[in-house]
Amino acid sequence: MPVDAEAYPRAAKYDTAWLVDEPMGANPLWLCEWLCQDIALEPGVRVLDLGCGRAKSSVFLARELGVQVWAVDLWTAAGTNLESIEAHGVADRVFPLHCDARALPFAQDYFDAIVAIDSYQYYGNDDLYLNYVTQFVKPGGVIAFASAGLMQEFPGDQVPEHLRRFWSQDAWCVHTLDWWRAHWLRTGLVDIEHADVMADGWKRWLEWSIAVDASAWYRETIDADRGAYLGYVRMIARRRPGVERWVPPPSARG
């Protein structure tokens, strides 16, 4: 697998066979390293890794930054992730949980940071989700994600011809950086510190699809698009101190 050790020196240290085993989206270490380039996380702080998949990003965070990580995923069993966590020697710092991002079992203000690697689009585009999840991070704490994104909106909201096969029903959760920025800012709950797209993100996407032996038509789609619409976005924000969240009435809490 082609690895740009200059762009991702930390990710380049990890075993390729482990990295490509049972992929669940984008290269989690590339996205995690890219995201963390602009987040200052001190060793020992508490980090929630939302939608962690096979906990590869969680292992990376613990080993590279020395933080404590709660690795939460709905589609991967905690026991499965624990095996990998133990194999990488970070069982004392990474704690796997099997639960839904919309039903988190944590105390308010528990985390110093919440991050999501190529998963936030699956739950975070709900109008009320940011209001929900901010309760778990301390005032002034970080909320950040890096994920697949659109580089521009589709003309007339119509999927371009070369993306028709690629753009399945679940792809409608993928949005532009401007969409995400507006989605967060309108809540008044956070201050955005950093928001951008990955330079030549489509090339990274194509490299990864080759590495994991994605279908030929999938690789051809990325190559045909060449970053016109497909790439990676990241956003880093902090919870505003002193801003009250909307709390639903007891009858609406289930």
N, C-alpha and C positions, 0 to 999 in steps of 0.2 A: 504494500500500500504506500503511495507517495505521502511523505510526511514532511511538512515544512518546519524543520527544527528551529529555524530562525523566528518564525511567526508563533510557533507553539512549542517552545523548548521543554515545557513541563510535560505536555501530552506526549511528546516524542519518546519519553523514557519508558512508556508502558508497553507491555507485551501486546503485539498486534493480534495474536490469536484470541486473547481474552477480549480485546476491544471489539472485534468483529463478531464474536460469538453472540447469537440471538439478538441482533440489533433491533431497536425499537424506535427508529426515527433517525435523526441526524447524529453525527459523531458527537457523543456527549462530552468528550474531553476537549475537543476543539472549542465547542460552544462555551463550556465552563471556563476554560482558560481565557477566552475572549471576554466573557462577562466580568471575570474577576480582575482583569487588568485595571478596571476603574472602580473597584470596590475595596476599601481598606477594612479587612477583617483581622482582628487581633487573635492570636492563638488562644484557644480556650473558650471563645464566645460560642453561643448557641445559635445554630443555623438550621432552619427547616428547609429540606430539599424536597420540594413538592413535585409529585409526578416523576419520581427518580428512576422509573423503569427498573433496570437490573442493578441499580445503585452504583453504577460506574462513576457518575458525577459525585456521589457521596464519598466514595473511596478517595477520589481525587481531592476533594475539598479537605478531608481529614489529613491526608498525607502531605499535601502541598502547603496548606495554610495552617494546619495544626488546630483546626476548630472542632467543636463537637457538632455532630450532624444527626438529625432525626430524618431518616430516609423513608419517605412516605410514598406508597404507590398503591393503586387500586388493582392493577392488572398483573402484578407479580407478588407471589406469596412472600411473607417476611422470612420464612425459613430458607427459601431459595436465595434471597439476597444475603442472608446471614452467612451462608457458605462462602460466598465471594468476599464478604467483609472480613471474615476470619482468615481466609487465605491470604489476604493482603495485610494482615497484622494490625487492623484498626478496629477490632471489636470493642475496644475500650473507649472508642470515640465516635463510632457510628452505630445508631440504634434503629433497626428496621421495623417498620410498622406497615400492616396491610389495612388501609382505610381510604375512604373517599375524600378528595380535596374539599368537598362541600360539607363534610361531617367530621371535622378534626377534633381530637380528644385532648386538646391542650388548654392550659390556663391562659388567661388574658395576660398580655405583655410578657410572655415567656421567652420569646426569641429576640436575639439581637439583629437577626437578618432572616429574610425569607427569599429563597431563590427558586427558580423553575427553569429547567433546561429542556427546551423543545416539548413542553407540555402545557404551558399556561394557556395557549390558544384553545385547548379542549374544554376548559372550564372558566377561564378568566374573562371571556367576552360577555358573560352574564352581567346585566346592568348593576346587579347588587353584589357581585362577588368581591370586588375590592373593599366595599364596606364591611363585608363579612370577614375577610382574611386579615384586615389590618388590626383586628382586635388581638391577634396572636403575636404581634411584633411590638416592641417597646416604642413609646413616642421618640421620634428621632431615629428609629431603626430603619434598616434598609429593606426595601421590597424591589426585587429585580428579576428580569427574565431575559433569556435569549432563545430565539425560536425561528422556525421557518416563517417567512413573511412575504408579502407582496411588495414589489418595488414601485408599483403604480396601480391605480384602480383599473379594472377592465372597462374598455370603452362601452358606454351604454349598458353597463352591468352585464355584458354578454361575454362568455368565456371565449377567448381567442381560439381559432381553429386548432392550432398546434397543441393546445392544452386540454382539448375536449376529453380525451381518454384519461388523462392524468387527473382531471378535476372531478373527483367522485363526490358523493354527497357530504362526506366528512371534511372535505377541503374548504368548505365555506367558512370554516372557523379561522382561516388564514387571512390576515389583514395587513394593511400598510402601517408603516411607522406613524404616519399622521393620524390614522384611525386610532391606534393605541394611545397616542399622546392625548388626543381629545377625550377618549374614553376614560382615562385616569384623571385628567385635570378637571373635568366637569364635576367630579365628586367633591373637590375641595379638601380631600383627605391627605394628599401627598404633594410634595414638591419634587419635580423631576430634575435630577442632576445631570443625567446623561442619556441621550437617545440618538442612535445612529444605525446605519446598515453596514454589514460586513463588506469590505472592499473585495470585489471578485467573489462574492459569496456563492454565485452559481458554480464557479470552478470547484470550490470546496464540496459543494453538493454533488457535483459530478464525480469527483475523486472518491467520495464516500460510497456513492452508488456502485462504482466499479469495484471498490474494495470488498463490499458485502455481496457482490454478484447479483445485483438487482436485475430485473428483467431487461432485455435488450430495448424494448419499447420505452421503458422508463428512462433509461440512460439517454436514449435518442431524444426524448422529450426535453430533458434538461439541456442537452447540447443544442437543440434547435432553438430553445428559448434564449440561451446565452445571457441571462440576467435581465432580460426585458421586463419580466414579471416576477421571476422566482429568485429568492435569495434568503438572507438571514437578517433579522432585526434584533436589537437589544434595547432595553430601557431600564434605567436605574433611578429609583426614587427613594425618598425618605418620608416616613409617616410624620405629618405635621403635629407638633406638640400643641396641646390645648384645643384641638379641634374634636368636637364630639361626633361619634358615629351615630347613625340612625339605628336604634334598637327596636326590632319588631315587637309588637305586643305579645303577651304570653300565648294567646290563641293562635298565633301564626308560627310559633316555634316548633310545632309538631311534638 
